Amino acid sequence: MTRQRGGPIVGAAGLGDDAMIRIGSLNAGGSVRRSLNIDFRLCAAEALIKIDASIETLAGLIRKAGAAGCDIAILPEDCLCTTGWTAASPSQAGEVLGPAVERLLAHLGETAAAHNMYVICCNDRMDDEGSIRNTAFFLGRDGRQIGHYDKVCFPVQEFLKVPGDSFPVFETPDLGTVGMLICYDMVFPETARCLALEGADIIFNPTVGGAAFGGAEISRAAFRTRAVENFTYIVVSWGRLGHGRGIRHHLAQR
């Protein structure tokens, strides 16, 4: 595990045949996370201006991961911090989430392609039926979207969102088979087991609140338990951890 000054802590994981991948977990904690928060009093147009600045901040973190030689970087849940704003302005959610996610994927895709790396990011989106879903997006080394996963298990504060109904996995030529879970999903053993049964070698978990009630250490124990239960790697990007400059890394492995 290595780190460049002011950059991501990087973990290395072997996925068979002596292959080694470098993983950057970009926890936008401390002052970085606070700088992304959107004032709930802003109108939709003003919120999008703020989001554009946030996307550039996130792209900067990915560039640091790329400079550190990462093969993949993962951002935390609600990486654009839109949840609080849309809760305060539900009638304007569609005006913001559509263009926000489109711009996020386009800019991060360009950044991923420039560094020949995969990226996983997570934010609420508006689906074709006008429902809000909490979604993790998997971008390839060419910047194009490989697939996405809609969060299945919601805590009470997300009761207005629509849950997903499946646990997809994605084959890659160099990472193995990839699965994704989001935050509260990890509380339930069945979610990671569904991915493992589909052949997942590595599970990425963008989160804000960890994997268990009772504090950070209990959540870390839960992440490790899911890894051991399923003989998979678990990579976490935890939005409430980190420090002013930084980025923390959590990697549970078999």
N, C-alpha and C positions, 0 to 999 in steps of 0.2 A: 504494500500500500504506500503510495507516494503522494506528495502534495507540492505544488508550486506556491510561492508566496502570493497570497491574495486570490488563489485559484481553488479549483475543486480538489477535494480529497478523492483519490482515484483508487479503486479496488481492481484486482486482477482475479479472474475466475477461469478455471479450466473446464472445458465442456467435452472432454474426450479427445482421443487421438493427439494428445499433447498440445491441443489448441489452447491459446490464451487470448482472452479479450480484456480490454481495459474499459472500466465503467466509471462514469462520473455521475454522482448523485448531487444534484444542484438544489440544495435546500435553501430557499430564499428566506432565511431567518433574520431575526434582529432588524436592523435598520433597513435592510434590503426589502424585506417583506412589508414593513410599514410604508416604504416609499411607493409600493404598488397599490395600496388601498385607495379606493375611489370614494370621494366625499358623496354621501347619499343625497346631498342637496343639489348636485349638478344635474343639468338637463341632459338628454340623450347625446346631443352634439358635443357638449363639454365632456361627458364621460368618455366618448370615443377619442377625443384629443388626449385625455389622460391615458387611455388604453394604448394608443399608439406609442406613447413614451414608455409605457410598461413593457411593450413588446420589444422595444429596442434594448431595454435593460436585460430582459431574458435572453435575447440574442447575444448580448455581451457575455453572459454567463456561459452560453454554449460555445462561443468563440474561445473562452478560456479553457473549457474542456477539450476542445479541438486542439488547442496549442499544447495541452498536456498529453496528447496522443490518444485520447479516448476513442473507442470504437462506438460507444453509445453514451448518451447523456439523458437523464430523466429529471423532469421538473415536477414539483409537487402538485397536489390537487388544487383546483381553483387558482391556477397560476396567474390569471389576470385579475384576481380578486373582484370578480363581478357579482358574487353571490349576495353580498350585503347590499349592493346598489340595486340589483333587480328585486330583492325583497322589499326595498323601500319604494320602488317604482315599477310594480308588476305590469302596469299597462304599457310601459315603454320597453319592456324586456326584449321584444322582437326587434325593435329599432337598433338595439345595441348588440345583442348576442350574435345575430347573423353576421354583420360586418366584422365584429371583433374576432370571431373564430376564423373567418375567412382570412383576415389579415394576419392573425397569429400563425396559421398553417403556412401561408405563403412566405412570410418572412423567416420563420424558423426552418422551413423547407429549404430556402435559399442558403441559409447559414449551414444547415446540415450538409448540403451538397458541396458547399465550398470547402468543408473539412472532411468530406467523404466519411460521414458518421451517421449512425442512427440517432433519432431523437424520439423520446416519449414525452408528451405534454398532456395536460388534463385541465378541462374547464367545462362549465355549463355550455350547452348549445340549444338552439331551438330546432326541433325536428320539423319534417314536412307537414305535420298535423298541427303545428303550433304549440307543442308540448315541450317543456324544458327537460333535458336529460343531462346528467352528469357523465361526461364522456372522456375517456383516455384515447389519444390518437398515437399511432405508431407510424413514424416517418422513416423511409428507407435512406440509404446512403446517397441516393440520387435526389433526395428531397421530396419524393412523391409519397403519398399516403399508402401504406401497406394495408392498414385496416384500423378499426376502432372497436372499443368496448364500452358499452353503456352500463354504468353502475347498477347492480341488482339489489343490494341490501342498503336500505336507507334508515338513518336515525330519524327521530321524530321531527327535527328541524327541517328536513328535506321532504316533508310529506306532500308538498304540492308538485314535486317533480315526478316524472314517469320513469319507473325502473326498467332496466333491460330484462331479457328473458333467456339469455344464453351466455355461455362462457367460451368464446372462440379462442383458438390458438392459431399462430402464424408461423409457418415454416420459413426459415432463413438459411442461406448457404453457409453462414459463418457463426451465428449465435446459437444455432440449434432451434428448437421449437419454443416460441415465445408466447407467454400468456400475460394478461394484465388483470389486476384487481384494483379497486379504489377504496381507500380508507376503511369504512365500516364493514365492507365485504370481508376483510381479513379477520373480523371477530368470530366469524362462523367457520368451523373446520371444513364444512362441505364445499365451500367455494374453491379453496386451493385444491381440494381433492378432485373436484370436477376437472380442473385444468390438468392436474397430474394424470388423470385417467385418459385425457385426450393426448397425452404425450409431452406435456410442457417440460422443458429442461430448465427453464428460468422464468420466474414470475416477477414482473415489475409492479410496484405498488405506490402510486402517488397518493399522498395522504395529507390531511391537515391534523387529524386527531389521533393518530396512532392506530393500534390494533387491539386495545383492551381498555377497560375502565380501570383507573387507579394510578395513573402516572406513567412516566416514560420508561422506567425499568420494567414494569409489568408488560408494557407494549413490546419492548425489546425481547422479553421472554416469549411473548406470543409469536413474534416474527420467527424467532429461532425454532419454536415448536412446529410451526407450519412447515418450515424447511425440512426438519427431521422427519416429520410425519410422512412427507411426500417425496423425500429424496430429491428435492429440487433446490436450486438457488432462489433466494428471495432478495430482491433489490428494492430498497425503500427510499423515496424522497419525501421528507417529512417537513411540511411547510411551517410548523411552529418551532422547529429547532434551528439552531445556527447562531451566528453572531454577526456583529456589525459588518464585517467585510465578507462574511463568509457563508460557507458551504460546509455542511457536515455530511459524512458518508456512513451508511449503515448497510452491511452486507451479511446476511446469514447464508451459510452454505452447507452442503451435505458433507 
